[in-house]
Each structure stands twice: as C-alpha cells, then as structure tokens.
C-alpha cells in the first residue's frame, strides 16, 4: 500500500492500526489524537514515513504498543510519552531520533520491551529505568549514550536481553547487575574495555567489537 495515512484518522473506534511493511509516505498526522480507543499503533517498515513524532500521539492513554521502527523519523521523544502508563511495548529502532531519555521513563511500569537501537540518543542512561521491573528486553545499542550503566538495572528481575554495545559507555558493570545473571540470562551485550580506556569492564557480558 502507498500514499499518506490520513484517511485512517476519521475512524474513531479503531483499537489497532497495523500497517507495517508498506510504502506509506508523508508524516504521522497530528489528527491521530482523535483515535481515543487506540491500543496498538504499528507503522514498522514504512521507510518513506518521515518527520517528527506528533505530540498528539502521546495523549492516547489506552495505547499498549507503539512500533515506529525502520521509518525516517527525526527529532526527540517528547516527555509526554512517559505518561502512557498502559504501554507495554515501545519500539523506535532504526530512525534518526536523538536527545536524552527523560527521568519520567520510570512511570512506564507495565513496559516489557524498550527498543531504541540505531538512533542518535545521547546523555546518560537514566537510573529510573530500574523502576521498570516488568521489562524483558532493553535494546539501546548503537546510540551515543555515555558514562556508566546504572546499578538500578538489577531491579529488572524479568529481563532476558540487555544490549548496550556501540555507545560511548565506560566504567565497570555494577556487580549487582551481574548478580541477576543466571545461566546466561539476561544476556548482556556491551562494547568491552579493550585496554584503551574505552568501553565497559564486565565479567558477565558478551563483548562485541
């Protein structure tokens, strides 16, 4: 399918929009705020969709899944996203998004997957991530996060995968984070310190080049 997605905006009782793997063009319309019953918003793999994420998207408090991966989105994640307390999946990988992650991320206590890989996010990894105790998958690799990995991640007892590689992280993996690893789960991938002073010192991680 091709063309803009504005024609969907008048169907106010929609609960799911799943139009991934198409050739839609243009931007995500501001009018999406009219879809007050929306629970799933999946535009994944529409590489011609561009622009910023409209503020109006974050007013849809019934949302449980947002997947805007593999588009051409720019800008930052508005702070309003962290008010979506029903959200279980947030995937924004492979865009051109940037900026830092706000501390309000700790409000998304139902979140099971946070996937922000292959963007331009920067700043420190917020310690408030530790409030996401239902999180199973944290993929923030291939960005520009710096400094260390917060010890609060040890609170994520349900975690299966952490991917931190290809950032500007340094220091030592907190011992309490390593302590939650049992039989290789969660799998933790980092860019390890190779003796040059760059990368993370870790004895419970998978080192990537």
TALIN-V76707 format. One record per residue. PSI is psi in radians with two decimals (999 if undefined). NEAR is the number of other C-alpha atoms within 8 Angstrom. D_LAST is the distance of its C-alpha to the last C-alpha in Angstrom with 1 decimal. Layout:
# TALIN-V76707
{{PSI NEAR D_LAST} {PSI NEAR D_LAST}}
This chain:
# TALIN-V76707
{{2.59 5 38.7} {2.98 7 38.8} {3.12 8 40.2} {2.83 9 40.1} {0.23 11 39.9} {-0.42 6 42.9} {-0.30 6 45.3} {-0.23 6 43.8} {-0.31 11 44.6} {-0.06 7 48.2} {1.50 7 47.7} {-0.29 9 47.9} {0.17 8 47.8} {2.36 9 44.4} {-0.41 9 42.2} {2.33 8 39.3} {1.94 10 37.9} {1.56 8 35.4} {0.73 8 35.2} {2.83 9 31.6} {0.92 8 30.6} {-2.86 9 33.4} {0.74 10 34.0} {2.61 13 35.6} {3.03 12 35.8} {-2.56 11 36.7} {2.95 9 35.7} {2.08 12 36.0} {2.50 8 39.7} {-0.52 9 40.9} {-0.03 7 43.6} {-0.33 10 41.2} {-0.30 10 42.7} {-0.22 8 45.8} {1.21 14 43.9} {-0.26 10 44.6} {0.04 10 44.2} {2.26 14 40.7} {-0.55 10 38.4} {2.22 12 35.7} {1.76 12 34.4} {1.87 12 31.9} {0.29 13 31.3} {2.47 12 27.9} {0.79 11 27.1} {1.44 14 29.9} {-0.13 10 27.9} {-0.06 10 31.1} {2.30 13 31.7} {-2.95 13 31.0} {-2.89 11 32.3} {2.89 10 31.9} {2.10 11 32.3} {2.46 9 36.0} {-0.59 9 37.2} {-0.42 10 39.6} {-0.64 10 37.0} {0.02 11 36.5} {-0.10 9 40.2} {1.51 13 40.1} {0.04 10 40.1} {-0.11 11 40.3} {2.31 13 36.8} {-0.41 10 34.7} {2.26 12 32.0} {2.09 12 30.5} {1.80 12 28.0} {0.68 12 27.6} {2.66 12 24.2} {0.83 12 23.5} {-2.64 14 26.3} {0.80 12 26.6} {2.51 12 27.4} {3.14 12 27.4} {-2.76 11 28.6} {3.03 10 27.9} {2.08 10 28.6} {2.58 6 32.2} {-0.42 8 33.1} {-0.43 9 35.5} {-0.53 8 32.8} {-0.01 11 32.8} {-0.07 11 36.5} {1.37 14 35.8} {-0.11 10 36.2} {-0.05 11 36.6} {2.28 14 33.1} {-0.49 11 31.0} {2.20 12 28.3} {1.90 12 26.8} {2.05 12 24.3} {0.42 12 23.6} {2.72 12 20.2} {1.02 12 19.6} {-2.78 13 22.2} {0.64 11 22.6} {2.66 12 23.7} {-2.87 12 23.3} {-3.11 11 24.9} {2.91 9 24.5} {2.19 11 25.2} {2.74 7 28.8} {-0.36 8 29.9} {-0.13 9 32.1} {-0.47 10 29.3} {-0.19 12 30.7} {-0.28 10 33.7} {1.09 14 31.9} {-0.21 10 32.7} {-0.05 11 32.9} {2.28 14 29.4} {-0.49 10 27.4} {2.21 12 24.5} {1.88 13 23.0} {1.86 12 20.6} {0.30 12 19.6} {2.69 12 16.2} {1.01 12 15.7} {-2.73 13 18.4} {0.52 11 19.1} {2.59 12 20.1} {-3.04 12 20.1} {-2.95 10 21.8} {2.66 9 21.5} {2.10 11 20.9} {2.38 9 24.6} {-0.38 10 25.8} {-0.23 11 28.2} {-0.47 11 25.6} {-0.28 12 26.9} {-0.20 11 30.1} {1.25 15 28.6} {-0.19 10 29.4} {-0.01 12 29.5} {2.27 14 26.0} {-0.52 11 24.1} {2.13 12 21.1} {1.84 12 19.3} {1.80 12 16.6} {0.41 13 16.0} {2.82 12 12.4} {0.95 12 11.9} {-2.67 13 14.8} {0.59 11 15.8} {2.53 12 16.8} {3.12 12 17.2} {-2.55 9 18.6} {3.11 12 18.3} {2.18 10 18.3} {2.48 9 22.0} {-0.32 11 23.7} {-0.26 11 25.8} {-0.29 10 23.2} {-0.29 12 24.7} {-0.20 9 27.7} {1.33 13 25.9} {-0.29 8 27.4} {0.10 8 26.9} {2.44 13 23.2} {-0.63 9 21.3} {2.26 12 17.9} {2.21 12 16.1} {1.97 11 13.0} {-0.05 13 12.0} {2.77 11 8.4} {0.86 10 8.3} {-2.87 12 11.5} {0.64 10 13.1} {2.69 13 13.6} {-3.08 13 14.6} {-2.80 10 17.0} {2.40 9 17.3} {2.21 12 17.2} {2.42 9 21.0} {-0.55 7 22.6} {-0.43 8 24.6} {-0.79 12 21.7} {-0.52 11 20.4} {-0.34 8 24.1} {-0.10 9 24.2} {2.13 11 21.7} {2.12 7 23.9} {0.70 4 23.0} {0.12 6 19.4} {2.23 9 20.8} {2.61 11 19.7} {2.19 11 16.2} {2.08 11 14.0} {2.27 12 10.3} {2.87 14 8.8} {1.90 14 6.3} {2.71 12 8.0} {2.09 11 10.2} {0.30 7 9.6} {-0.08 5 13.3} {-0.10 5 13.4} {-0.16 7 14.6} {2.53 11 11.9} {-3.12 13 10.2} {2.37 14 12.0} {2.16 10 13.8} {2.27 8 14.2} {0.17 5 15.8} {0.25 7 16.2} {2.84 9 12.7} {2.12 8 10.1} {2.35 8 6.8} {2.71 8 3.8} {999 4 0.0}}
